[in-house]
Amino acid sequence: MNVELIDRLRQITLVTMDVDGVLTDGGIIYGSDGTEQKRFFAADGLGIGLLGASSIRTAIITGRSYPGTERRAAELGIDFCVQGARDKGAAMLEICSTLNVNQKCVLHIGDDWNDIPAFYHAGITAAPSNAVAEVIRLVDIVTNAAGGNGAVREICMMLLAARESVDDTLAKFLQRVSAIAQTIPG
């Protein structure tokens, strides 16, 4: 990572992300009863939790609507979950306004054409390695991992490393885990 990108990563206070192809592998499964199912990657979720521990806010902006997305957002403590967004750029601007966050302080992770409006409003843009070619050409960061397989975690760790807070965040995380473990009857 170059010095200029590290400096820009240090300014990030909000991470917005797509769901299909970013938090999931993009596959959609319909059960025999017609219900939709998606697979979320646990390590991405832990990364999002680490961002929260470092005071970086998070938001989902997705074009689809799926009850499981709302549930996953709640489990991870994601600050905003905007589903059914036809214009992800407008959704991002609304979140920035609500949180009083400068657009330069936003990192958006997306994988397809419908993320491009959000990219135009973000200070830093990122995509999983399996994003469409047009997106890969536009973004600042392309992860080694594919969407739904660690791409979000990779971005989370880059942000923490840029802030030089990986060790501090790990220490806080281990303290929290230890405190929780002490409350479990043995």
N, CA, C and O of each residue as an XYZ file, in Angstrom:
744
protein
N       0.840     -1.177      0.000
C       0.000      0.000      0.000
C       0.885      1.240      0.000
O       1.868      1.318      0.737
N       0.523      2.204     -0.836
C       1.339      3.408     -0.887
C       0.975      4.374      0.251
O      -0.096      4.270      0.849
N       1.874      5.302      0.533
C       1.718      6.235      1.648
C       0.468      7.093      1.492
O      -0.233      7.343      2.473
N       0.180      7.546      0.282
C      -0.990      8.397      0.039
C      -2.280      7.640      0.380
O      -3.181      8.211      0.994
N      -2.377      6.375     -0.007
C      -3.564      5.582      0.297
C      -3.676      5.346      1.806
O      -4.775      5.399      2.358
N      -2.573      5.091      2.461
C      -2.594      4.895      3.916
C      -3.116      6.150      4.600
O      -3.929      6.056      5.520
N      -2.664      7.323      4.168
C      -3.149      8.585      4.737
C      -4.652      8.734      4.525
O      -5.368      9.165      5.429
N      -5.128      8.382      3.347
C      -6.565      8.466      3.063
C      -7.354      7.462      3.907
O      -8.445      7.776      4.383
N      -6.806      6.253      4.094
C      -7.476      5.241      4.919
C      -7.608      5.717      6.364
O      -8.602      5.411      7.023
N      -6.632      6.452      6.860
C      -6.684      6.967      8.241
C      -7.851      7.921      8.454
O      -8.312      8.088      9.583
N      -8.329      8.543      7.395
C      -9.418      9.519      7.498
C     -10.801      8.866      7.487
O     -11.798      9.536      7.756
N     -10.876      7.586      7.183
C     -12.166      6.911      7.036
C     -12.861      6.773      8.391
O     -12.284      6.272      9.356
N     -14.116      7.231      8.437
C     -14.931      7.092      9.641
C     -16.222      6.319      9.368
O     -16.976      6.009     10.291
N     -16.470      6.010      8.089
C     -17.675      5.269      7.698
C     -17.338      4.331      6.551
O     -16.744      4.741      5.554
N     -17.723      3.068      6.701
C     -17.581      2.081      5.633
C     -18.984      1.671      5.208
O     -19.786      1.212      6.022
N     -19.269      1.844      3.910
C     -20.541      1.389      3.353
C     -20.249      0.214      2.432
O     -19.194      0.155      1.802
N     -21.183     -0.711      2.360
C     -20.921     -1.909      1.554
C     -22.200     -2.474      0.968
O     -23.282     -2.367      1.545
N     -22.036     -3.074     -0.188
C     -23.085     -3.822     -0.850
C     -23.218     -5.175     -0.145
O     -22.394     -5.515      0.703
N     -24.228     -5.927     -0.485
C     -24.417     -7.265      0.085
C     -24.055     -8.331     -0.944
O     -23.046     -9.020     -0.792
N     -24.876     -8.475     -2.000
C     -24.657     -9.537     -2.981
C     -23.353     -9.302     -3.741
O     -23.189     -8.295     -4.429
N     -22.438    -10.246     -3.603
C     -21.143    -10.130     -4.264
C     -20.082     -9.470     -3.413
O     -18.914     -9.433     -3.800
N     -20.469     -8.945     -2.250
C     -19.508     -8.316     -1.328
C     -19.560     -9.046      0.013
O     -18.586     -9.691      0.400
N     -20.684     -8.955      0.725
C     -20.847     -9.705      1.967
C     -21.239    -11.156      1.705
O     -21.091    -12.007      2.582
N     -21.732    -11.437      0.517
C     -22.032    -12.813      0.105
C     -21.280    -13.086     -1.195
O     -20.694    -12.181     -1.789
N     -21.305    -14.325     -1.620
C     -20.630    -14.667     -2.880
C     -21.472    -14.311     -4.100
O     -21.074    -14.573     -5.235
N     -22.628    -13.718     -3.863
C     -23.499    -13.297     -4.957
C     -24.534    -14.334     -5.339
O     -25.442    -14.047     -6.119
N     -24.410    -15.525     -4.804
C     -25.381    -16.567     -5.107
C     -26.675    -16.346     -4.346
O     -26.659    -15.874     -3.209
N     -27.782    -16.681     -4.961
C     -29.083    -16.597     -4.310
C     -29.734    -17.967     -4.443
O     -29.866    -18.506     -5.542
N     -30.131    -18.510     -3.320
C     -30.750    -19.827     -3.284
C     -32.214    -19.654     -2.912
O     -32.538    -18.927     -1.972
N     -33.097    -20.318     -3.644
C     -34.521    -20.317     -3.300
C     -34.877    -21.697     -2.776
O     -34.666    -22.707     -3.447
N     -35.424    -21.723     -1.555
C     -35.867    -22.980     -0.970
C     -37.111    -23.485     -1.682
O     -37.697    -22.778     -2.502
N     -37.511    -24.712     -1.369
C     -38.682    -25.308     -2.023
C     -39.954    -24.507     -1.747
O     -40.917    -24.586     -2.509
N     -39.956    -23.742     -0.662
C     -41.121    -22.908     -0.350
C     -40.993    -21.511     -0.969
O     -41.853    -20.657     -0.755
N     -39.931    -21.281     -1.728
C     -39.746    -20.001     -2.406
C     -38.985    -18.963     -1.611
O     -38.742    -17.864     -2.110
N     -38.600    -19.286     -0.380
C     -37.862    -18.320      0.424
C     -36.417    -18.206     -0.064
O     -35.793    -19.183     -0.477
N     -35.922    -16.993      0.001
C     -34.559    -16.702     -0.433
C     -33.584    -16.959      0.710
O     -33.887    -16.699      1.874
N     -32.404    -17.479      0.354
C     -31.364    -17.729      1.351
C     -30.031    -17.233      0.806
O     -29.771    -17.300     -0.395
N     -29.188    -16.734      1.714
C     -27.849    -16.264      1.348
C     -26.868    -16.760      2.382
O     -27.235    -17.046      3.521
N     -25.611    -16.860      1.972
C     -24.535    -17.292      2.853
C     -23.615    -16.106      3.125
O     -23.023    -15.545      2.202
N     -23.497    -15.726      4.414
C     -22.588    -14.672      4.822
C     -21.309    -15.305      5.373
O     -21.357    -16.386      5.959
N     -20.178    -14.645      5.193
C     -18.877    -15.157      5.619
C     -18.570    -14.647      7.025
O     -18.500    -13.437      7.241
N     -18.384    -15.564      7.988
C     -18.220    -15.190      9.396
C     -17.032    -14.261      9.627
O     -17.128    -13.334     10.431
N     -15.921    -14.489      8.943
C     -14.733    -13.648      9.151
C     -14.989    -12.199      8.740
O     -14.436    -11.279      9.343
N     -15.821    -11.991      7.721
C     -16.203    -10.622      7.353
C     -16.956     -9.975      8.511
O     -16.741     -8.804      8.822
N     -17.828    -10.733      9.139
C     -18.590    -10.214     10.267
C     -17.708     -9.812     11.429
O     -17.933     -8.778     12.057
N     -16.710    -10.622     11.716
C     -15.789    -10.270     12.792
C     -15.033     -8.991     12.441
O     -14.826     -8.138     13.305
N     -14.624     -8.852     11.196
C     -13.943     -7.632     10.756
C     -14.810     -6.404     10.951
O     -14.326     -5.363     11.395
N     -16.093     -6.519     10.620
C     -17.019     -5.406     10.809
C     -17.127     -5.059     12.294
O     -17.175     -3.884     12.658
N     -17.165     -6.071     13.140
C     -17.192     -5.833     14.585
C     -15.940     -5.119     15.068
O     -16.008     -4.271     15.957
N     -14.805     -5.459     14.487
C     -13.550     -4.795     14.855
C     -13.575     -3.323     14.456
O     -13.040     -2.475     15.170
N     -14.195     -3.019     13.319
C     -14.329     -1.609     12.920
C     -15.134     -0.855     13.968
O     -14.763      0.247     14.373
N     -16.230     -1.448     14.403
C     -17.051     -0.816     15.428
C     -16.269     -0.557     16.700
O     -16.433      0.488     17.329
N     -15.416     -1.502     17.087
C     -14.576     -1.330     18.276
C     -13.563     -0.210     18.090
O     -13.030      0.317     19.066
N     -13.295      0.155     16.841
C     -12.355      1.240     16.532
C     -13.079      2.531     16.152
O     -12.480      3.442     15.580
N     -14.358      2.602     16.471
C     -15.180      3.799     16.218
C     -15.355      4.131     14.744
O     -15.552      5.294     14.392
N     -15.286      3.133     13.886
C     -15.602      3.320     12.465
C     -17.027      2.829     12.268
O     -17.332      1.670     12.548
N     -17.899      3.706     11.786
C     -19.301      3.367     11.567
C     -19.432      2.513     10.307
O     -18.563      2.540      9.435
N     -20.517      1.762     10.222
C     -20.729      0.882      9.072
C     -22.168      0.976      8.575
O     -23.094      1.261      9.334
N     -22.324      0.726      7.276
C     -23.652      0.748      6.667
C     -23.709     -0.231      5.511
O     -22.728     -0.435      4.796
N     -24.860     -0.823      5.344
C     -25.159     -1.651      4.181
C     -26.029     -0.820      3.259
O     -26.993     -0.188      3.693
N     -25.676     -0.827      1.979
C     -26.515     -0.206      0.951
C     -26.672     -1.243     -0.153
O     -25.721     -1.540     -0.876
N     -27.876     -1.793     -0.278
C     -28.102     -2.863     -1.243
C     -29.362     -2.594     -2.072
O     -30.331     -2.000     -1.599
N     -29.309     -3.041     -3.290
C     -30.450     -2.861     -4.189
C     -31.568     -3.857     -3.941
O     -32.717     -3.598     -4.296
N     -31.249     -4.982     -3.342
C     -32.255     -6.008     -3.071
C     -32.772     -5.852     -1.644
O     -32.157     -5.176     -0.820
N     -33.895     -6.480     -1.368
C     -34.452     -6.515     -0.017
C     -34.573     -7.967      0.407
O     -35.147     -8.789     -0.307
N     -34.029     -8.271      1.570
C     -33.999     -9.647      2.070
C     -33.987     -9.590      3.599
O     -33.110     -8.943      4.172
N     -34.932    -10.245      4.276
C     -34.984    -10.186      5.742
C     -33.681    -10.617      6.416
O     -33.326    -10.085      7.467
N     -32.973    -11.565      5.828
C     -31.718    -12.032      6.408
C     -30.647    -10.954      6.449
O     -29.772    -10.981      7.314
N     -30.709    -10.013      5.530
C     -29.741     -8.912      5.534
C     -29.953     -8.037      6.758
O     -28.994     -7.640      7.420
N     -31.199     -7.740      7.055
C     -31.523     -6.941      8.254
C     -31.059     -7.669      9.513
O     -30.510     -7.055     10.427
N     -31.285     -8.978      9.552
C     -30.862     -9.765     10.710
C     -29.349     -9.750     10.858
O     -28.830     -9.560     11.957
N     -28.638     -9.952      9.744
C     -27.174     -9.962      9.801
C     -26.639     -8.596     10.230
O     -25.699     -8.515     11.021
N     -27.230     -7.536      9.713
C     -26.810     -6.183     10.092
C     -26.992     -5.966     11.595
O     -26.127     -5.388     12.253
N     -28.109     -6.428     12.128
C     -28.370     -6.275     13.568
C     -27.370     -7.086     14.384
O     -26.848     -6.599     15.387
N     -27.099     -8.322     13.959
C     -26.131     -9.170     14.672
C     -24.754     -8.521     14.747
O     -24.057     -8.639     15.755
N     -24.370     -7.835     13.671
C     -23.026     -7.263     13.592
C     -22.940     -5.838     14.133
O     -21.854     -5.263     14.200
N     -24.076     -5.269     14.517
C     -24.071     -3.899     15.019
C     -23.835     -2.869     13.929
O     -23.307     -1.788     14.191
N     -24.228     -3.202     12.704
C     -24.089     -2.265     11.586
C     -25.059     -1.108     11.821
O     -26.226     -1.319     12.152
N     -24.560      0.110     11.646
C     -25.313      1.308     12.009
C     -26.531      1.574     11.122
O     -27.576      1.998     11.615
N     -26.401      1.328      9.821
C     -27.499      1.574      8.881
C     -27.619      0.394      7.935
O     -26.619     -0.177      7.500
N     -28.857      0.038      7.622
C     -29.105     -1.016      6.642
C     -30.160     -0.507      5.673
O     -31.354     -0.510      5.973
N     -29.703     -0.072      4.509
C     -30.598      0.470      3.491
C     -30.784     -0.603      2.423
O     -29.850     -0.940      1.697
N     -31.998     -1.132      2.339
C     -32.312     -2.148      1.345
C     -33.238     -1.561      0.281
O     -33.958     -0.595      0.531
N     -33.206     -2.156     -0.896
C     -34.050     -1.683     -1.987
C     -33.578     -0.350     -2.552
O     -34.365      0.388     -3.144
N     -32.299     -0.040     -2.373
C     -31.755      1.248     -2.841
C     -31.588      1.209     -4.355
O     -30.788      0.431     -4.874
N     -32.323      2.029     -5.047
C     -32.194      2.115     -6.510
C     -31.027      3.024     -6.887
O     -30.436      2.861     -7.955
N     -30.691      3.976     -6.021
C     -29.557      4.875     -6.246
C     -28.673      4.828     -5.002
O     -28.944      5.504     -4.009
N     -27.623      4.029     -5.070
C     -26.760      3.845     -3.903
C     -26.000      5.119     -3.558
O     -25.652      5.337     -2.398
N     -25.743      5.952     -4.543
C     -25.086      7.227     -4.281
C     -25.963      8.122     -3.414
O     -25.484      8.714     -2.448
N     -27.236      8.221     -3.752
C     -28.174      9.031     -2.972
C     -28.321      8.462     -1.560
O     -28.395      9.216     -0.590
N     -28.363      7.133     -1.445
C     -28.467      6.498     -0.126
C     -27.240      6.834      0.717
O     -27.358      7.130      1.906
N     -26.062      6.787      0.094
C     -24.839      7.109      0.822
C     -24.863      8.562      1.298
O     -24.515      8.848      2.443
N     -25.271      9.472      0.422
C     -25.323     10.887      0.797
C     -26.280     11.116      1.963
O     -26.012     11.940      2.837
N     -27.393     10.386      1.977
C     -28.343     10.508      3.081
C     -27.730     10.024      4.395
O     -27.905     10.654      5.438
N     -27.015      8.908      4.336
C     -26.353      8.396      5.541
C     -25.302      9.401      6.012
O     -25.211      9.681      7.207
N     -24.517      9.941      5.095
C     -23.490     10.937      5.449
C     -24.123     12.148      6.112
O     -23.595     12.672      7.093
N     -25.239     12.587      5.583
C     -25.937     13.738      6.151
C     -26.432     13.426      7.567
O     -26.277     14.240      8.478
N     -27.021     12.256      7.741
C     -27.537     11.850      9.051
C     -26.421     11.784     10.089
O     -26.602     12.205     11.232
N     -25.266     11.253      9.687
C     -24.139     11.087     10.614
C     -23.208     12.296     10.647
O     -22.269     12.342     11.441
N     -23.474     13.271      9.781
C     -22.593     14.433      9.642
C     -21.158     13.998      9.311
O     -20.195     14.441      9.938
N     -21.046     13.114      8.303
C     -19.757     12.584      7.859
C     -19.426     13.178      6.492
O     -20.257     13.165      5.583
N     -18.213     13.696      6.354
C     -17.724     14.194      5.067
C     -17.538     13.011      4.121
O     -17.026     11.967      4.523
N     -17.949     13.172      2.881
C     -17.840     12.091      1.893
C     -16.411     11.592      1.731
O     -16.210     10.418      1.419
N     -15.416     12.445      1.931
C     -14.019     12.023      1.834
C     -13.667     10.997      2.904
O     -12.661     10.296      2.794
N     -14.493     10.912      3.931
C     -14.243     10.000      5.044
C     -15.033      8.700      4.921
O     -15.191      7.965      5.896
N     -15.529      8.423      3.706
C     -16.325      7.213      3.447
C     -15.550      6.281      2.527
O     -14.963      6.712      1.535
N     -15.558      5.008      2.870
C     -15.029      3.958      1.998
C     -16.216      3.103      1.584
O     -16.947      2.595      2.434
N     -16.408      2.942      0.278
C     -17.505      2.090     -0.203
C     -16.933      0.841     -0.863
O     -15.998      0.918     -1.661
N     -17.508     -0.308     -0.519
C     -17.117     -1.590     -1.106
C     -18.279     -2.077     -1.969
O     -19.387     -2.292     -1.478
N     -18.009     -2.245     -3.258
C     -19.034     -2.716     -4.176
C     -18.435     -3.592     -5.255
O     -17.214     -3.673     -5.392
N     -19.288     -4.246     -6.016
C     -18.786     -5.211     -6.992
C     -19.393     -5.096     -8.382
O     -18.946     -5.781     -9.301
N     -20.413     -4.237     -8.563
C     -21.086     -4.229     -9.858
C     -21.507     -2.812    -10.239
O     -21.313     -1.865     -9.477
N     -22.073     -2.689    -11.404
C     -22.413     -1.388    -11.959
C     -23.280     -0.547    -11.031
O     -23.114      0.671    -10.969
N     -24.203     -1.180    -10.310
C     -25.107     -0.395     -9.460
C     -24.402      0.230     -8.253
O     -25.010      1.014     -7.524
N     -23.129     -0.109     -8.034
C     -22.336      0.522     -6.979
C     -21.627      1.782     -7.462
O     -21.145      2.567     -6.646
N     -21.557      1.985     -8.762
C     -20.805      3.117     -9.317
C     -21.298      4.462     -8.787
O     -20.459      5.308     -8.474
N     -22.607      4.717     -8.665
C     -23.029      6.009     -8.090
C     -22.483      6.235     -6.675
O     -22.159      7.368     -6.317
N     -22.377      5.183     -5.874
C     -21.806      5.321     -4.527
C     -20.302      5.589     -4.613
O     -19.766      6.367     -3.825
N     -19.631      4.955     -5.554
C     -18.190      5.192     -5.723
C     -17.895      6.664     -5.986
O     -16.900      7.196     -5.494
N     -18.753      7.323     -6.756
C     -18.534      8.732     -7.090
C     -18.610      9.641     -5.872
O     -18.085     10.754     -5.897
N     -19.259      9.177     -4.805
C     -19.408     10.001     -3.599
C     -18.464      9.581     -2.477
O     -18.431     10.245     -1.441
N     -17.701      8.517     -2.642
C     -16.848      7.998     -1.570
C     -15.423      8.524     -1.691
O     -14.926      8.780     -2.788
N     -14.786      8.675     -0.544
C     -13.392      9.095     -0.522
C     -12.457      7.998     -0.990
O     -11.436      8.272     -1.621
N     -12.801      6.752     -0.682
C     -12.032      5.583     -1.120
C     -13.019      4.537     -1.613
O     -14.092      4.357     -1.038
N     -12.647      3.859     -2.675
C     -13.499      2.820     -3.246
C     -12.756      1.488     -3.240
O     -11.537      1.444     -3.401
N     -13.503      0.408     -3.052
C     -12.910     -0.920     -3.002
C     -13.844     -1.931     -3.635
O     -15.059     -1.737     -3.684
N     -13.255     -3.014     -4.119
C     -14.030     -4.088     -4.737
C     -13.369     -5.424     -4.441
O     -12.147     -5.502     -4.316
N     -14.176     -6.478     -4.327
C     -13.619     -7.825     -4.217
C     -12.942     -8.220     -5.530
O     -13.218     -7.642     -6.581
N     -12.071     -9.190     -5.457
C     -11.310     -9.625     -6.637
C     -12.191    -10.126     -7.771
O     -11.778    -10.094     -8.930
N     -13.402    -10.588     -7.457
C     -14.284    -11.115     -8.494
C     -15.350    -10.111     -8.946
O     -16.364    -10.495     -9.529
N     -15.115     -8.832     -8.677
C     -16.042     -7.793     -9.155
C     -15.974     -7.716    -10.677
O     -15.039     -8.231    -11.290
N     -16.969     -7.072    -11.279
C     -16.968     -6.926    -12.735
C     -15.816     -6.019    -13.159
O     -15.388     -5.143    -12.408
N     -15.328     -6.243    -14.363
C     -14.139     -5.540    -14.861
C     -14.283     -4.027    -14.812
O     -13.326     -3.329    -14.479
N     -15.455     -3.511    -15.136
C     -15.657     -2.059    -15.146
C     -15.480     -1.461    -13.754
O     -14.986     -0.342    -13.619
N     -15.876     -2.190    -12.732
C     -15.707     -1.735    -11.355
C     -14.245     -1.829    -10.944
O     -13.709     -0.908    -10.327
N     -13.606     -2.925    -11.278
C     -12.194     -3.097    -10.917
C     -11.346     -1.954    -11.481
O     -10.405     -1.500    -10.831
N     -11.675     -1.497    -12.674
C     -10.921     -0.385    -13.267
C     -11.148      0.933    -12.535
O     -10.295      1.818    -12.593
N     -12.273      1.080    -11.852
C     -12.628      2.342    -11.192
C     -12.094      2.496     -9.767
O     -11.853      3.616     -9.318
N     -11.910      1.390     -9.057
C     -11.694      1.467     -7.611
C     -10.239      1.688     -7.218
O      -9.310      1.438     -7.986
N     -10.082      2.169     -5.982
C      -8.754      2.392     -5.403
C      -8.116      1.093     -4.912
O      -6.898      0.925     -4.980
N      -8.951      0.177     -4.415
C      -8.462     -1.065     -3.809
C      -9.218     -2.246     -4.391
O     -10.448     -2.236     -4.449
N      -8.485     -3.264     -4.820
C      -9.067     -4.548     -5.203
C      -8.505     -5.566     -4.226
O      -7.289     -5.719     -4.115
N      -9.379     -6.257     -3.523
C      -8.924     -7.227     -2.526
C      -8.376     -8.478     -3.195
O      -8.649     -8.740     -4.366
N      -7.612     -9.236     -2.449
C      -7.165    -10.547     -2.917
C      -8.312    -11.551     -2.832
O      -8.426    -12.452     -3.662
N      -9.158    -11.382     -1.820
C     -10.269    -12.298     -1.588
C     -11.468    -11.938     -2.465
O     -11.639    -10.792     -2.880
N     -12.275    -12.931     -2.727
C     -13.514    -12.739     -3.480
C     -14.633    -12.293     -2.539
O     -14.533    -12.446     -1.321
N     -15.685    -11.746     -3.113
C     -16.855    -11.364     -2.339
C     -17.452    -12.565     -1.630
O     -17.559    -13.645     -2.212
N     -17.843    -12.381     -0.370
C     -18.409    -13.467      0.418
C     -17.387    -14.464      0.901
O     -17.736    -15.501      1.465
N     -16.113    -14.151      0.678
C     -15.032    -15.064      1.081
C     -13.852    -14.310      1.680
O     -12.701    -14.703      1.491
N     -14.133    -13.230      2.401
C     -13.074    -12.524      3.116
C     -12.697    -11.165      2.563
O     -11.799    -10.520      3.104
N     -13.347    -10.706      1.510
C     -13.006     -9.395      0.939
C     -13.260     -8.268      1.942
O     -12.436     -7.363      2.080
N     -14.386     -8.319      2.636
C     -14.699     -7.274      3.610
C     -13.708     -7.317      4.764
O     -13.248     -6.269      5.217
N     -13.376     -8.492      5.241
C     -12.394     -8.620      6.334
C     -11.057     -8.024      5.921
O     -10.393     -7.360      6.717
N     -10.666     -8.261      4.684
C      -9.407     -7.723      4.173
C      -9.406     -6.186      4.243
O      -8.419     -5.581      4.661
N     -10.498     -5.574      3.838
C     -10.621     -4.113      3.896
C     -10.594     -3.643      5.352
O      -9.928     -2.659      5.674
N     -11.311     -4.338      6.227
C     -11.325     -3.976      7.651
C      -9.910     -3.984      8.229
O      -9.531     -3.070      8.961
N      -9.141     -5.002      7.904
C      -7.782     -5.098      8.429
C      -6.877     -4.017      7.840
O      -5.987     -3.520      8.529
N      -7.091     -3.646      6.578
C      -6.339     -2.533      5.984
C      -6.609     -1.241      6.739
O      -5.689     -0.476      7.030
N      -7.883     -1.002      7.057
C      -8.249      0.209      7.793
C      -7.604      0.227      9.171
O      -7.065      1.251      9.591
N      -7.654     -0.884      9.868
C      -7.047     -0.946     11.196
C      -5.533     -0.779     11.116
O      -4.940     -0.086     11.943
N      -4.909     -1.408     10.128
C      -3.455     -1.284      9.973
C      -3.059      0.152      9.649
O      -2.045      0.640     10.147
N      -3.849      0.831      8.821
C      -3.546      2.222      8.479
C      -3.606      3.103      9.715
O      -2.840      4.059      9.844
N      -4.504      2.784     10.609
C      -4.628      3.533     11.859
C      -3.628      3.050     12.905
O      -3.549      3.600     14.004
N      -2.875      2.027     12.553
C      -1.918      1.395     13.466
C      -2.615      0.952     14.751
O      -2.066      1.063     15.847
N      -3.835      0.450     14.589
C      -4.609      0.066     15.764
C      -4.951     -1.418     15.803
O      -5.823     -1.827     16.569
N      -4.287     -2.222     14.998
C      -4.592     -3.656     15.005
C      -4.327     -4.248     16.386
O      -5.166     -4.973     16.920
N      -3.167     -3.942     16.968
C      -2.836     -4.496     18.283
C      -3.785     -3.994     19.364
O      -4.219     -4.767     20.218
N      -4.113     -2.690     19.331
C      -5.047     -2.136     20.317
C      -6.424     -2.763     20.168
O      -7.067     -3.109     21.159
N      -6.873     -2.909     18.928
C      -8.188     -3.497     18.679
C      -8.211     -4.952     19.133
O      -9.187     -5.398     19.736
N      -7.145     -5.692     18.848
C      -7.060     -7.083     19.286
C      -7.096     -7.167     20.810
O      -7.774     -8.031     21.366
N      -6.377     -6.282     21.485
C      -6.369     -6.289     22.954
C      -7.772     -6.023     23.502
O      -8.208     -6.700     24.433
N      -8.484     -5.040     22.933
C      -9.853     -4.747     23.367
C     -10.766     -5.942     23.117
O     -11.601     -6.290     23.951
N     -10.590     -6.561     21.952
C     -11.403     -7.718     21.596
C     -11.173     -8.860     22.594
O     -12.130     -9.470     23.070
N      -9.920     -9.146     22.905
C      -9.604    -10.233     23.832
C     -10.109     -9.931     25.240
O     -10.550    -10.837     25.947
N     -10.049     -8.662     25.651
C     -10.605     -8.277     26.951
C     -12.097     -8.557     26.995
O     -12.611     -9.096     27.975
N     -12.789     -8.182     25.917
C     -14.237     -8.373     25.853
C     -14.576     -9.866     25.876
O     -15.506    -10.281     26.567
N     -13.827    -10.669     25.127
C     -14.061    -12.115     25.093
C     -13.813    -12.714     26.472
O     -14.577    -13.568     26.925
N     -12.756    -12.275     27.140
C     -12.435    -12.771     28.473
C     -13.542    -12.424     29.454
O     -13.930    -13.262     30.268
N     -14.055    -11.200     29.388
C     -15.135    -10.787     30.279
C     -16.384    -11.624     30.043
O     -17.064    -12.006     30.996
N     -16.693    -11.913     28.781
C     -17.852    -12.724     28.464
C     -17.654    -14.154     28.966
O     -18.572    -14.757     29.522
N     -16.449    -14.690     28.766
C     -16.156    -16.068     29.184
C     -16.306    -16.229     30.694
O     -16.695    -17.298     31.165
N     -16.004    -15.188     31.452
C     -16.115    -15.269     32.913
C     -17.559    -15.325     33.392
O     -17.823    -15.743     34.519
N     -18.493    -14.908     32.545
C     -19.908    -14.929     32.932
C     -20.584    -16.252     32.591
O     -21.720    -16.496     33.000
N     -19.888    -17.102     31.844
C     -20.464    -18.387     31.433
C     -20.252    -19.399     32.569
O     -19.125    -19.627     33.010
N     -21.367    -20.006     33.036
C     -21.221    -21.008     34.108
C     -20.342    -22.165     33.648
O     -20.481    -22.647     32.524
N     -19.455    -22.602     34.497
C     -18.478    -23.601     34.116
C     -18.836    -24.947     34.508
O     -18.087    -25.887     34.242
